[in-house]
Amino acid sequence: MPFSLRRMTSLVSRQGLTWFMVLVLAILVVAPLLTILVETFRLGANGGSAWTDVLASRLTKNLFLVPALNTLIIGFCVASGCVLLGGFLAWLVVMTDVPGRAFIGFMATLPFMIPSFATALAWGSLFRNGRVGGGGGLLQGMGLNVPDWLSWGMTPTIIVLIAHYYALAFTVIVAALATVNGDMIEAAQMTGASRKRVLFGIVLPLVSPALIAAASLTFAAAVSNFAAPALLGLPVRMQTLSTRLFGMIEIGQVERGYVLAILLIAISAIFLGFGNRVLNGRKSFATITGKGSRPRRFELGSARLPLTILAWIICLTTTVVPIILLIAASVAPSSLALFSDWTLHYWIGEASSQFARGQAGILRNPHLITALGTTIVLGLCVALAANALGILIAVALTRQKVRILSNLVSQLSFLPMLLPGIAFAAAYIALYGAPIGPLPALYGTPLLLGLALTAAMLPFAVQTGRATVAQISGDIDEAARMTKAGFFRRLGAITVPLAARGLIAGLLIAFVNVIGDLAITVLLYTPSSPLLAVLSYSYASDGFHQFANAVTIIILVISMLATGAASLLRGRRRNIPA
């Protein structure tokens, strides 16, 4: 019987697609995590296990206790700061009469698009005191004595991560505030309740699920962040679990690194689980009813102007100011004087003993050209692969009614969101870094990097896919099925075109995350497959801050171009006649 696409697609049943997704997710997510757990129980050269070395030896304090304490402090401080900052801006945008609400809301979402290492580099350009190496920053050049605690270590790491992740908290909280029934607020005000009482007695309790969710997500993101503590903490020997994990694997103590990865995953999971338990323990969060409601805004009165200025300062200092500092620091011979004696040598200059120990500008560096091409190709491939899997998973979850399997697929597809990136990379090294039967070892190949990043991007792809597929009526798919159109035929002719706008958003999110990722790529890259984010980190670690800033600007430009292209495509899709 001759093979045909229709015969093949006819074999795809409702359960068949779901089972196939379970298999794919097992390979991409479950197997690496199980492997990393098994590897930790191998006996070391001295006959002891990695667990004993990390948790019950003379090395425990430096290997685990101190890094874990630093990690928890960073996580709790960042979560608290993000909820306060993001919640404040969300309250202004949704529930007050502050002018320029749309602009503030737009600016408040941008910091998450800027890689955390870019914000860390900008902080160094301003506050670095030069006592560790690599020269001082702008404030020191102005004659100010910048203390060590403001230049390096815990404080700048926390501030940088709050500036980066508060956009995530803002996005979660603003959506919850938008559902608060304005009639409830108006009724409370009619009974004489003050604005303070309304805010703390009605609004905050109603949106507490969003506050808890925002705190959980920002905590998990902060404890797994590698770039900020590496750039701002390692120079003064401040270790977190992510930087210690990286160090262990770099020096070949992989089993100890795997133990730290599991412990890092456990810390994130415990905090996220605690948040879910709090939410499950309360049932009185309903803010959306069948009745229509109108928004009710607080009149700020005399506080309107100060709060507006404060909101603008927050938005500008976390978006525009870092970019300006990065640009200035990429053309200034010394960060002590960022806005004088600018030169393009660090961009296009030939090798000269007067600059950067004889290194040529980055655009003359063949490693940059290679890294640029590799990064863009990797970003596109991962975005396409992740969203292809995402749309298949979305179809399996939305169109198919196999409850147990669907729940399993849903949980597995969301799991990478809960896993620290650097721990996820370690898991991929554990499983695919060595040969598996006839399959060769993938360590050192772009394929391993692509697989890990694809798995890490799945939660974003699945969520955008589900949001769009759920809006497509099942009657359309059923009508096509009655005409004997195969699964892939229906997918390509109906689902993908109708879900195009959501898919474009998913592609953009995955692409921007990949080109700015450092947590996963810093462990999996090789000299044969350099990446822009790793190149920027390497320059910064070696003290070549101008080059690091220049490479970071290239990453930001690519991100902005991708965002603009996605917006243009969405606009064209909107203008296509039905």
Disulfide bonds with the S-S distance in Angstrom:
none
